[in-house]
Amino acid sequence: MGLLEVFLILLGGLGALATETCEIHLDRTLEAGLGRRLLPRLHLLSAEHLNPSVYLGLRLSGLQAGAQEALYLQSLKLHYTQTLLGTDDGNSGRQAKPSMGQLALYLLALRANCEFAVGRKGDRLVSKLKRFLEEEKKAMEEGLTPHTSYYQYSLGVLALCAHGKQLHHSVPHRLLHALEHGHLPGGVDTAAMAGLALTCLQRSGLKHHRLGPALRSLREDILRAQTADGHFGNVYSTPLALQLLETEHSPGLGAVCSQAKAALVSSLQEGAFQNALVISQLLPTLNHRSYADLLSPDCQAPRALLEPVAEPPEPHEVESSRVTLSVPSRGYRQSVQVPFGSSLMDVLLKARELGGFTTRGWGCGARTRERTEQPSHDSLCQRVPEPSSSSPQLPACLLCPHAIPRPPWDLPGTRAPLLPGVLGAKDT
């Protein structure tokens, strides 16, 4: 064999090992349609409707909402300083305080606008988040699991990293320890958030020999979780998974993400993306951004202006019900307010927005199905009853391929099995 043949063989081998990136390109019309679904949320400025995820997702996207976007950020600032720092305006004592997960998202929202948490108020907010991480770290040292979740813990680490704050070495150490010893529950979304936090730390210059292997392990876990239809875990965890994968360059990644893109397009056409939290996690991916990019955000990149909604919705016109979600084995109990007609998935996603709640193996989407006399364990959905009805309407089912029998979720006149990870939930 001549030297030329050897060279060509080596060149071919190198080509086979060429790294690929994960890039999701969607039709601009589909992307703009997703962005427009967030526009009505920007007009809901009362405390119970404000959500930093909405601003964060839009700011990292290729879309913008003009002056309403700036007004929403200002409302977030007022709300978080008043409720968490006790700024006296007569209302702070009566407003529910945001969770530490929501505080972390708020700090990320500031970075998305190229702002730092500075001054006395900013320092106090950062100190609150640091104390939360210290308390969670102690809980992990004593009982392996945090009081809230590894998702919130990772989110807090990511927020402080994005603001350039120094973390005690034991804070990321506990996350790495959990990864290495298989103590990181919560599924794909938790793995993705942990990966984004560690990616930020790596980009910030943190030197730790365990960072690289931990990130590779997390990405491999996410790739193994890809389903036959292309989603990572399920349709709702796929956006966050893609945020992490877009930070990676590896052989074969392009084909994997092409399959995920096809699954996303199919889900969009089926109307799966209606929840603001999920949309806010997907929009950055479509703009090739991730939460880890908030360490050095680009606030000068051009963004297309979304057409404003004709009439902002009136919050008081939306009738709602308060549902109590309870997981006795974890000592979790949370009151969640959702509109009438909301599905169980809507309740779970709202609980995750409020913080302190994650599940494993939750549903893969909402699809229409006729109610049967004996609903199966692997396909169920409950909807919060309409005010005029004596029993809930069940026009949709939440598909849970890996669901297992659980105690019933009681609503007036109805009994049905629960999603895995939820041991009790009652309409109050």
Backbone hydrogen bonds, N-H to C=O, Kabsch-Sander energy under -0.5 kcal/mol:
donor,donor_aa,acceptor,acceptor_aa,energy
6,V,2,G,-2.0
7,F,3,L,-2.5
8,L,4,L,-2.4
9,I,5,E,-2.3
10,L,6,V,-2.5
11,L,7,F,-2.6
12,G,8,L,-2.3
13,G,9,I,-2.2
14,L,10,L,-2.3
15,G,11,L,-2.1
16,A,12,G,-2.0
17,L,13,G,-1.2
18,A,15,G,-1.3
20,E,250,S,-1.4
22,C,248,E,-0.6
23,E,21,T,-0.8
25,H,23,E,-0.6
26,L,24,I,-0.6
31,E,27,D,-2.2
32,A,28,R,-2.8
33,G,29,T,-2.0
34,L,30,L,-1.8
35,G,31,E,-2.1
36,R,32,A,-2.4
37,R,33,G,-1.0
37,R,34,L,-0.6
38,L,34,L,-0.6
38,L,35,G,-1.3
39,L,35,G,-0.8
41,R,38,L,-0.7
42,L,38,L,-1.0
42,L,39,L,-1.0
43,H,39,L,-0.6
43,H,40,P,-1.1
44,L,41,R,-1.2
45,L,43,H,-1.1
49,H,46,S,-1.6
50,L,46,S,-1.5
54,V,51,N,-1.3
55,Y,51,N,-0.9
56,L,52,P,-2.7
57,G,53,S,-2.7
58,L,54,V,-1.9
59,R,55,Y,-2.7
60,L,56,L,-1.6
61,S,58,L,-0.9
64,Q,304,A,-2.3
68,Q,65,A,-1.1
69,E,66,G,-0.9
70,A,66,G,-1.0
71,L,67,A,-2.1
72,Y,68,Q,-2.0
73,L,69,E,-1.8
74,Q,70,A,-2.1
75,S,71,L,-2.0
76,L,72,Y,-2.2
77,K,73,L,-2.3
78,L,74,Q,-2.2
79,H,75,S,-2.4
80,Y,76,L,-2.6
81,T,77,K,-2.1
82,Q,78,L,-2.3
83,T,79,H,-2.4
84,L,80,Y,-1.7
85,L,81,T,-1.2
86,G,82,Q,-0.6
87,T,81,T,-1.1
89,D,87,T,-0.8
94,R,91,N,-1.4
95,Q,91,N,-1.1
103,L,99,S,-2.1
104,A,100,M,-2.3
105,L,101,G,-1.9
106,Y,102,Q,-2.4
107,L,103,L,-2.5
108,L,104,A,-2.0
109,A,105,L,-2.2
110,L,106,Y,-2.0
111,R,107,L,-1.7
112,A,108,L,-2.0
113,N,109,A,-0.8
113,N,110,L,-0.9
114,C,111,R,-2.3
115,E,110,L,-2.6
118,V,116,F,-1.3
122,G,118,V,-1.3
123,D,119,G,-2.5
124,R,120,R,-1.9
125,L,121,K,-2.0
126,V,122,G,-2.3
127,S,123,D,-2.3
128,K,124,R,-2.0
129,L,125,L,-1.9
130,K,126,V,-2.4
131,R,127,S,-2.5
132,F,128,K,-2.1
133,L,129,L,-2.1
134,E,130,K,-2.2
135,E,131,R,-2.4
136,E,132,F,-2.4
137,K,133,L,-2.6
138,K,134,E,-2.2
139,A,135,E,-1.9
140,M,136,E,-2.1
141,E,137,K,-2.1
142,E,138,K,-1.7
143,G,139,A,-2.8
144,L,140,M,-2.1
153,Y,149,S,-2.0
154,S,150,Y,-2.6
155,L,151,Y,-2.3
156,G,152,Q,-2.4
157,V,153,Y,-2.2
158,L,154,S,-2.6
159,A,155,L,-2.3
160,L,156,G,-2.1
161,C,157,V,-2.2
162,A,158,L,-2.6
163,H,159,A,-1.3
164,G,161,C,-1.9
165,K,160,L,-2.6
171,V,168,H,-2.2
173,H,169,H,-1.4
174,R,170,S,-1.9
175,L,171,V,-1.1
176,L,172,P,-2.6
177,H,173,H,-2.8
178,A,174,R,-2.0
179,L,175,L,-1.9
180,E,176,L,-2.5
181,H,177,H,-1.5
182,G,179,L,-1.1
183,H,178,A,-2.9
184,L,178,A,-0.5
191,A,187,G,-2.0
192,A,188,V,-2.8
193,M,189,D,-2.2
194,A,190,T,-2.5
195,G,191,A,-2.2
196,L,192,A,-2.3
197,A,193,M,-2.1
198,L,194,A,-2.3
199,T,195,G,-2.3
200,C,196,L,-2.1
201,L,197,A,-2.0
202,Q,198,L,-2.4
203,R,199,T,-2.5
204,S,200,C,-1.9
205,G,202,Q,-1.1
206,L,201,L,-2.1
208,H,206,L,-0.8
211,L,208,H,-1.6
212,G,208,H,-0.6
214,A,210,R,-1.8
215,L,211,L,-2.4
216,R,212,G,-2.3
217,S,213,P,-2.2
218,L,214,A,-2.2
219,R,215,L,-2.4
220,E,216,R,-2.3
221,D,217,S,-2.2
222,I,218,L,-2.1
223,L,219,R,-2.5
224,R,220,E,-2.3
225,A,221,D,-1.0
226,Q,223,L,-1.4
227,T,231,H,-3.3
230,G,227,T,-1.4
233,G,225,A,-2.1
233,G,231,H,-0.8
234,N,232,F,-1.9
237,S,234,N,-0.6
238,T,234,N,-1.2
241,A,237,S,-1.7
242,L,238,T,-2.5
243,Q,239,P,-1.7
244,L,240,L,-1.5
245,L,241,A,-2.4
246,E,242,L,-2.2
247,T,244,L,-1.7
248,E,245,L,-1.7
250,S,20,E,-2.1
253,L,250,S,-1.6
256,V,252,G,-1.5
257,C,253,L,-2.4
258,S,254,G,-1.8
259,Q,255,A,-1.8
260,A,256,V,-1.6
261,K,257,C,-2.4
262,A,258,S,-2.1
263,A,259,Q,-1.8
264,L,260,A,-2.4
265,V,261,K,-2.6
266,S,262,A,-2.1
267,S,263,A,-2.4
268,L,264,L,-2.8
269,Q,265,V,-2.3
270,E,266,S,-1.3
271,G,268,L,-1.4
272,A,267,S,-2.7
274,Q,272,A,-1.4
279,I,275,N,-2.2
280,S,276,A,-2.5
281,Q,277,L,-1.2
282,L,278,V,-1.5
283,L,279,I,-2.5
285,T,281,Q,-0.6
286,L,282,L,-1.6
287,N,283,L,-0.9
287,N,284,P,-0.9
288,H,285,T,-1.8
289,R,284,P,-2.8
293,D,290,S,-1.4
294,L,291,Y,-1.5
295,L,292,A,-1.2
296,S,293,D,-1.4
299,C,297,P,-0.8
304,A,62,G,-2.8
306,L,64,Q,-3.0
317,E,314,E,-1.8
318,V,315,P,-1.3
319,E,317,E,-0.9
321,S,338,V,-3.0
323,V,321,S,-0.5
323,V,336,V,-3.5
324,T,426,K,-2.1
325,L,323,V,-0.6
325,L,334,Q,-3.1
326,S,324,T,-0.5
326,S,424,G,-2.7
327,V,332,Y,-2.8
330,R,327,V,-1.6
331,G,327,V,-0.6
331,G,328,P,-1.0
332,Y,327,V,-2.1
334,Q,325,L,-2.5
336,V,323,V,-3.8
336,V,334,Q,-0.5
338,V,321,S,-2.5
338,V,336,V,-0.6
340,F,319,E,-2.1
341,G,384,V,-2.0
342,S,339,P,-1.7
344,L,382,Q,-0.8
347,V,343,S,-1.7
348,L,344,L,-2.5
349,L,345,M,-2.8
350,K,346,D,-2.2
351,A,347,V,-2.2
352,R,348,L,-2.0
353,E,349,L,-2.0
354,L,350,K,-1.9
355,G,351,A,-0.9
364,C,399,L,-2.9
367,R,365,G,-0.5
367,R,397,C,-1.9
369,R,395,P,-1.1
379,S,376,S,-1.0
380,L,398,L,-2.2
384,V,342,S,-2.3
389,S,386,E,-1.2
397,C,367,R,-2.7
398,L,380,L,-2.7
399,L,365,G,-1.8
399,L,397,C,-0.7
400,C,378,D,-1.9
403,A,400,C,-2.0
409,W,416,A,-2.2
410,D,408,P,-0.7
410,D,425,A,-0.5
411,L,409,W,-0.5
411,L,414,T,-1.5
414,T,411,L,-2.6
422,V,419,L,-1.7
423,L,421,G,-0.6
424,G,326,S,-1.2
426,K,324,T,-1.7
427,D,410,D,-1.2
428,T,322,R,-1.3
